[in-house]
Amino acid sequence: MEPKSFKSRSAVFLAVALGTLPFAAPPAPAQTFNVIYSFTGGADGGNPLAGFIIGPQGELYGTTSVGGKHGAGTVFKISQSGAEQVLYSFTGGADGANPNSSLIFDAAGNLYGTTYSGGSAGAGAVFKVTQAGAESVLYSFSGGTDGSNPQSKLIFDAAGNLYGTTYYGGAYAGGTVFEVTGSTEKVLHSFGNGTDGKNPTAGVTLTKKGVIFGTTSAGGTSGYGTVFRLEDLESGWNETILHSFAMQNDGATPYAGLVFDSSDNLYGTTTDGGSGGDGGGTVFELSYSARTWNFKTLDVLAGSGISGTYRNVLLDTSGNIYATTHCDGTYSSGTVYKLTPSGSSWNYSSLYVFTGQDDGFYSFSNLVFDAQGNLYGTTKNGGSGGYGVVFKITP
């Protein structure tokens, strides 16, 4: 039986699951940084590769890619004061292993995600974990045409079906977009057939009309990834490439997915390129006008190589963008930053620069706000325990 707090807030959880819950803008730029938890790599987990989803009481729910009782990763929750509880430790067998993604809620407060490996065939799984810590596998990937090795967050449609991506597998071995209904999986698109893109890392974004948008980290006309659109037509799911990255001012290798603003513009990031290919990744916008999707680079991040933003950006209601980076910054250990719209341009603000010590380093994290406008995220490495941290940035 789920706790009463989850049942009484089912509407809130459904809004979060469907991506319709707006976030309020923090009242002022961030001023303080605190590590609220350091992972040890033992039973508490280690090396988180994503950030959080936030619960009705402000609890943070996430995954670690390793650690736990069996060393194969965990699903955990942590209070804002840093009290951690492991809800489930993966065994590395049929239940899955090594979750790389963040989680989503259903209306009852159950958690859903993917594991990169494990499952009945060792090629990853889609799982559910209750608040009581009971885990069930909804689907195990075979590693064949159904896909393999998902790294993506999942998303619900209005009917409760789940959508995500796999990095490998599919008809052309370049990954897939899939749908899971109950315990049945359906491949909506297989990547790797020509220049349509391949190896999607992020999850997908779904419109109310059932149109799917996403990114691939490779493929496209130049081999540096794509932004794609999938629409369900009478003849089947049809893919349209909205942009192929060229490793120039547009960037390259997008590992993050896409986020809609209130005007239906799409925002995303690349981990590499910009400034003619010499930057550390870009933040970009796709806007729709005159029946055309128009691509625009909003900002080029400092750094070089694959050092930029790996996870989805966070938008507030004022249109500001928040995100983390992997390994740029003064100490090549990553940063937290904010982009503020200013007319036709965007102003960059550094909220924190990781030093690579007890504050952590190498953030692959998405960010979340709490009700007070504080930001939370993770780093994969560092901290006093050496296996990453949970951090809080307070305005």
Summary of the structure (lengths in Angstrom):
residues: 395
radius of gyration: 19.3
end to end distance: 37.2
largest distance: 55.7
contacts: 1543
relative contact order: 0.14
helix: 4%
strand: 43%
